[in-house]
Amino acid sequence: MATLQTDRKDLTLKFLFFLGCYFTLHIILRVTLSDSFDYDEAEQIVLGQWLLPGYTDQPPLYTWIQYSLFQLFGKTVFAVSLFKNTLLFLTYCTFYFSARHIVKNNRTAILATLSLLLIPQIAWESQRDMTHTTLVLFAASTTLLQALRTIRNQSVINYCLLGLVLGIGILAKANYTLFLVVLILALITLAEGRRLLFSKKMLLSLSIALAVSGSYLLWISGHLDISLSATEKFTRLDNNYPWRGLRSLSSNSLLFLTPLWIVYLLIFPKGFLKSQGVNKGFDTRFLKNYFLFLGFVLLGMVLVMQVAYVKDRWLQPLLFVTPIFFFNRIPPHSITPRKFKIFLTITTITAMAIYLALTFRVMGVSYTKNFCRLNFPFRIMAEDIRNSGFSRGLIISDNRFIAGNMHIQLPDTIALIPGYNFESLTKDSGYTTAAIMWDIFASPYIPPKLADFVEKSYNIKVSDYPVKYYEHLYKHAKTTKVVLAVMQIPVQPETTEGSTTK
């Protein structure tokens, strides 16, 4: 028995070491590929200029942590990639321990965890450019694990940890609430779950969750317009919205789980049939209820909220449990060494393919002509702008990708984006010049909303000022160029005093 436990421990340590190496390689790759930041990454550069109780319609925890890492490592690609890949590593780890808790088998838990590599939204998009979605996936995975641990051992420490992860989830992303609703419904229908939820110790969990998220909840109560603006992300139709919404939900749910379900069908076809005599204990009943209520909640969201379009990335903190549900239907003895090796080979090849694809996406653009944001030549653009006389002042752009990246290249600046309402934070900066920037391929002339913001905020007419154009080749391109338009205007610090901060 002692030898068996040692073997299980060794297998777990080897697997976690493999995961650590994989995500470390991703950090090295990201730092090596480009010094430019992608779209969501650049937003964190803009938001990370300040430490505030709230920023946008998204909760602030991601920015708080990223801000802290900026203080330690500077505003660098390393700081951004370190945070993201640490989150992904911890997500895979907590997912593995949840899977092991339910399937009661290390090898099966490893297969369930490696299954995440076959979900493009998790394996590819999270590496390419995800911020809050990566954090909420970690929060959901950690909440699942801690709920299972607390059901097994209702100690005070476990309830405290449960409260901590609940607070993290609230601060991660708004759709964590949807996951929490489904989780609670699944638990409350089972005796073991009710003992967890209705214990007096749950008051301790709720108190800790409130203490962790309290500053943000207090902030959002005074900025309801910001939280309500998030509903604009849902597309609503006056006619036929139920059918369009249901079609979007079903198609994007299938898309989210592709190619995972195809690989499952090829290697473990019996998993799609009636459960193969797996235990009928709490864990199995919990998973069935979880997916049952998930279906009801998603249908209710579409029908009641009149949601006509469901993005597949919104499903990350909801459908990520699918691999555990699937492998819990398969007895460990039916996973033969041959099937284990085949699945391991497929996921290893997938991991390598993702790594190579991320590399070729940036380095191979001279062949594909499909330029991405990491190919944008911000460093040399900033040199030109600096040589033209601007190196200190405000950077104003309607594109957070441009604003965040140019702030990095011109560090003695403050980046502003119309609509974020951070203007009052610049009133004591002493800056007297602003550089208005936009991509002319997106808009040949200054975008109307950007022009309106500048004119109202600084009481000037943009037509009175000349525009300079800076043109350079994309990184790794041989002929294709990008053109950045820049307009320098005078600003007075006191003109921003009337602005309000989110």
N, C-alpha and C positions, 0 to 999 in steps of 0.2 A: 504493500500500500504506500509506504514512504517513497519507494522508487518510482511508482506511478505518479505521485504528486510532484516529485522532482522533475520527471520528464515533462509533465504539463507546464510546470513553471518555466523550464528551459525553452519549451516551444513558444510560450507567451513572450518571454524576453527576446527571443530571436525574431519573432514577428514584429514586436514593437521597435526593435533595432532597425529592421528593414524599413519600417514606415518612417522612422527618424531620418535614415539615410536618403530616402526618396524625397522627402520634403526639404532636406538640406540641399540636395542637388537642384531643386527648383529655386531656392534662394540664390544659389550661385549663378544659375542660368539667368534669372531675372536681372541681377546686378550686372552681368556681363553683356546682356543683349542691348540695353539702351538706357540712357540717362533721362529719357522722357517718361512721363507718367500717363497712364491711360485715363479714360474719362472719369470714372468713379474715384480713381486714385487721386486725380488732380483736384476733385472736389474736396477731398480730405486735406489737401495742401491749403486750399482757401479757408476751409472751416478751422483747420488746425493753427491758424494765426492767433486764435484766442481760446481761452478756457472759459466756457459759458455753461449755464444750466441747461440750455437748449439752443438749437440752431435752425433746423428746418422741420418738415413734417416727419422726418425720421428721428428716432430717439438718439441720444447723444453719446452712448457708451463707446461706440467705435471711435468717434473723434476724441473722446477723453483719453483713451488708451493710446491712440495714434499720436496725440499731442505729447503725451509723456515720453513716448519713444523718440519723437522729434527732439525733445530736450536732451535725451541721452545720446542719440546718434546723429543729430542734425536732420534737416529736411532732405533725406536721401532716399534713393530707391531701396537701399538696404533696409532702412527703417520700415518702409511700407511692406516690402516682401517678407521681412522677418515676422511681422505681426500676422499677416495673412497666412503664411505657411505654418506658423505656430498654432493658429486657430484650427487649420485643417488637420494638422497632426493630432491635436487634442480631440477633435471631432471623431477621427478614425479610432483613437484609443478608447474613448467613452462608448462608441458604438460597438467596438469589439467586446468590451466587458458586459454591455447590455445583452449582446448576442450570446455570450458564454453563459450568462445568468439564465437565459431562457432555454437555449438548446442543450445546455449541460455537456458540451463537447468542444474542446479547443479547436480541433480541425474544422468542424462545421462552423464555428464562430469565425475562424479565419476566412473561410469561403464567403460567409455573409458580409464580412467587412470589406474584402476585396471586391465584392459586388459593387461597391460605391464607385469603383473605377469604370464601371460600365454604365453609369448614369452621367451623361454629358454635362448636365447642369452642375453637377458636383465636381466631376473630375476635370472638365475642360473650362467651363465658364468661370468657376471659382478661381482658377489660376489666371485666366485671361484678364478679367476685370470685374471683380465683385468685392463689395465691402460689407454693408449691413446684412446682406443675405448670407455671407459666410459666417458672420457672428451669430445670426439667429439659428442657423443650422447647428452650430456648436451648442447654443443654449438649449435647443430642443433635445439634442442627443444627450446632453448632460442631465437635463431634467428627467428624461426617461430613465437613465441609469440610477439617479438618486431616488426616484420614486420607487423603483424596484428594490433598491437597497433598504429603503425605509420600511417598506412592507415586510421585508424579511426580518429587520431588526429595528424596532421602533424606539431607538435610543434618542436621548436629547440631542446628541451630536448629529445624528442623521437628520433630525427635524431642523436643526440649525443650518446644516448644509443644504437642505431642501429649500429653506427660505432664501439662502444666498443665491441659488441658481434661479429661483423664481424672480428675484430682483434683477439678476443679470438678463433674464429673458425679457422682462418689461422694458429694460433699457436698450435692448438689442434691435428690435424691429417690430412694427405694428402687428404683422401676421403671426407673431409668437402667441398672441392672445387666441387666435384661431386654434393653434395646436393645443393650447392649455384647455380650451373648452372641450375639445375632442378627448383629451386625456382624462379630464375630470368625469365626463359622461361615461367613458369606458370603465373607470374605477368605481363610480358610484353604484353601478349595477351589480357589483360583486361584493361579497361579504368582506373579503380581505381589503378591498379598496375602501369600503365604508369605514373600516376600523382605522385606516390611515387618515382619511379625510375628516372624520368626526372625533378624532382624538383631541383632548385638551392641548396636547403639545403642538397641534396645528396652529394654535394662536401664536405660538413662538415663531413658527415658520412665517406666518403672515406679518408679524411684527418686524422680522428681519427683512423680509421682502420690501415692506413699506419703508424701512429705514434706508435701504440701499437705493431705492428708486424715488424716494420722497421728494428730493430737490427737483427732479424732472417732472413729477406729477404736479407739483406746485407750480412750476413754470408753465406747463401745458394748460393748467386751469386758467391762467391769465392770457393764453394765446390760443384760444379755441379756433380762431380763424385759420391758424396754421395746421392744426390737426384735421380740421374739416376739409382743408384743401387737398388732403390725400385722397379723398373720394373721387377727385377729378381724374385719377388714374384709371378708374373704371369707365369703360365705354358703355353708354346707356342709349337705348333706342326706344322710340315711342311705340313702334310696331314690331312684332315678331321677336322681341328681345328674349323670351324664354327659349325659343328654339335655337337662336344664335348662341345664347349663353350656354345651353346644354351641349351643343355641338362643340363649342370651344373648350368646355370643361373636359369632355370625354376625349377629344382628339389630343389636347395638350397633356392630359394625364397619360395617355398611351405614348405620346412623344417623349415625355419625361422619362418613362421606363424603357425606352428603346435606346440601345440594343439589348438591355439587360434581359428582358423577357425572351428574346430570341435565343440567347445563349442558354438560358435556363431550359427552354423547350428542347434544345438540341442535346443537352447533356443530362438533364434531370427531368425528363418528360412526365414521370410519375408524380412530380410535385404539382402538376396541374389537375391531377385526378383527386379522388377522395383521399383525405388525410390517411397516411400509411401507418395507422396504429400508433401515432405519437401520443404522448401522455396527455390526459384531459384535465390537467391541473389548472391552477390559477393562471399561469403564464399563457397557456393556449387559449383559455377563455377570454383573457384580457386582450390578446391580439385580435381575436375575432370581433370582439366588441369595439375595439379601437377602429377597425376598418369599417364596421357597420355604421358607427356614429360619424365617422369621417365622411362617408357617402351622404348621410342625411344633412350634415352641416354644410357641405359644399353645394348640395342641391338647394338647401335653404338660402344660401348666399346668392345663388344665381336667381332664384325665383322671388325672394323677398326684397333683396337689394337691387334687383333688376340689372345684375351684372351681365353684360353682353360679351365680354372678352376676358378670359382667364389666361394670364401669362404663365408659362411653364415654370419660371423661376419662383413664382409665388407658392408653388407646391413643394418646394424643397423641405421646409420644416414639417411637412405633413406626410409625404409619401416616402421619406427616407427610411421608414421602418419596414418597407416592403421586403428587403432581403431577409430580415429576421423572421418575418411572417412566413416566407416561402420555405426557408430551411427548417423551420419548426415543424413543417408538414412532412419532412423526410427523415426517417430513422437514420441515425448515424451509421449503422451497419450497411445501409444501402449505398452509402458514398464510398465506393471502392477506391483503392489506391490509384487505379487507372483514371477514374473520373476526377479524383482530387488533383492528379497531376495535369490532366487536360485543362481543368478550370484554372489552375494556377498558371499554366502556360499562357492561356488566353489573356488573363488579367495582367500578366507580366508584359506580354507583347503590347497590350493596350497602354500600359504605363509608359513604355518606351516610345510608343507612337505619339502619345500626348507630348512627351518631352521633345521629340524631334519636330512635331508639328508647330509647337510654340517657337522653336528655333527658326524653322524655315519660314514661318509667318513673317518674321522680321528680316532675316538674312537673305531670303530667296525672292524678294520682291522684284528684282530685276528680271526674273523669269515669269513670275505670276502676274505682275503689274497690279496686284491687289494690295495697295499700300494701307498700312494700319497706323494708328496714332503713334505707336512707338517709333515709326520712321520719320516723324516730324522733326526737322532740324532746329530745335529750339536754341541750342547752345550758340550756333553761328548766327542765328537771327538776333539773339540778345547782344552779341558782339557788335553787330551792325547798328542796333538801336543805341547802344552805349556810345559808339563812336559818333552818332548823330547828336549827342548831347543829353540824352535822357538815361539816367542811372538811378535816380532817387525821386520818389514821388508815388502817386497812385497809379495802379494799373486797373483799367476798367474795361471789361469785356462782357458780352452777353453769352460767352462760351466759357464754361468753367474749365474746360480742357486747356484753353489758351491762357486764361487768367492764372490758373494754378501753376502751369509750367513756366510761364514768364516770371512769376514771382520767385520761383526757385532760381532761375538764371540771373535775375536782378534782385538780389536778396534785400537791398535797401529800399524796398517798396512795400506797399500794402495792396493786395488784390481785392477788388470789389466786383460783385456781380449784381446787376439790377434785379430787384425782387427779393434779395436776401436780407435787405434792410440792415446792413452793417455799417452804414455811412457814419453814424454817430460815434463809432469806435475810432474814427480817424480824425476827430476834431482837434485832438491835442498833438497830432503828429508833426505839425509844423510844415507839412508838405505844401508847396505852392504850384506844383505842376502835376498834370495827369496825362497818361498816355492811353488813348482810346484805341483798342485793338480788335480786329475782326479778320476772318478768313475771307478773301474776296471771291473764292470759289463758292462759298456758301452765300455770299451777298456782295455783289460788285460795289455797292455803295453802303454807307453806314446803315446798319439795320434800323428800321424805324423805332423799335422799342428802345434800342440802345441810345439813339439820338434823342428821343423824348426824355429818357432818364437823365442824360447829361445836361440837357437844356433846363430841365426843371430843378435839378439838384444844384447846378452851378451858375444858373442864370446867364447862360451864354447861348449864342446861335452857332451851331456846329458848322454851318455853311461859311462862317467867317474865317475858318482855319483850314490850312492846306493838309492834304493827306500824302504821306510818304508810303512807298511800296517797297517791301523787302522780299526778294526772290532768291530761293535757293533750291538745290536738288534735295529730294527726300533722301534720308539716310539709306545707303546701299542701292540707290537708284542710279541709272546711267544717263537718263534723259528727262525723266519726269520731275517737274518742279512744283513747289508750293509757294504761294504769295501771301504775305501778311500785310494788311493795311494798318497804318499807325497814324493817329492824329494827336498832336500834343496841344494841350489847352492849359491856360492858367486857372488855378483854383485858389480860393481863400479858405483857410481852416474854419473860419466862423460860418461859412455857408452851409456846413453840414450839421450845425447844432440843432436844427429843427427836425432832424431825422430821428426815427425810432428804431430801437434795436429789438430783434427777435429774442 
